[in-house]
Amino acid sequence: MRPPRFEGPVSFVALGDSLTEGVGDPVGDGAWRGWAALLADGLAEEPVAFTNLAVSGSQTQDVLERQLPAGLALKPDLVSVVIGVNDTLRCTFDIQAVAARLDQVYAAFTEQGAVLLTACLPDPGTMLGLPGALAHPLARRQRAVNTVVHALSDRYGAVHLHAREGDWITDRALWSADRLHPGERGHRQLALRFHALLEEHGLATGPAPSPEPEFPAPTRSASLWWLATAGTGWVARRCTDLLPQLLTLAADEVRHRARGTSARLDLRASAAVSAALAALSVAEQPDAA
């Protein structure tokens, strides 16, 4: 299904977490810019009404309960919903709940007539360089989220960016010191890739964002200082939330690997995703009991 073209001045609203908020792309005075703001500048020849509702640390529940109502009130022509990594980093991770929330968000905006912009993302364990036993459970969760995003993006005719793999993932020059957020170059690459997709659909008529950075890269000392302040807080929160469960998952991973039954973990995760999507399909049937 081809998205409709915009008519008149374009309104763009961005929902999500720290990636969309712009963490990793500082513009001074503690402010972030990010890929969504860079993309907004190239959507049309005339100025675009851009509102960034993304908040660092957000999960799908935050998007559904807080960002969605604010976004709907703005009646955007284009809305980006890039979310899910923080859900995988919580001990409360539930792929069926994630799927149900994303389904509600996507449906609400498309029913209002907005063009939906989505993306699948790399798994945090790989980006952080965690040992295999720790990285594999996080990768399995992120694959589950990506599978749901793929399915729902297709269902709602979203313009979808496959951002979970490719050279940009392994190019350290594109990433910030924390290894989870793009630096300015990385945010520009995301903006460029989104712009190219929208241009293919006739939805981006302005100039593509420049791949070249506007600001000098943070010095090593500045990056280390950021990690020692803001980064330390992030690690502390994850240690009290995810770490205990992640260690349990890692132990399970090691046991299955020793027995040669690791495939069972993948099958279990796939079955959970299938059940989550099936539950949404049943809920859409008016005669369902």
PyMOL commands that set and color helices and strands:
alter all, ss='L'
color gray80, all
select helices_A, chain A and resi 18-21+35-40+60-74+85-88+95-111+124-128+132-155+167-170+172-174+184-200+220-259+262-284
alter helices_A, ss='H'
color red, helices_A
select strands_A, chain A and resi 11-16+49-52+78-82+115-120+159-162
alter strands_A, ss='S'
color yellow, strands_A
deselect
rebuild
show_as cartoon
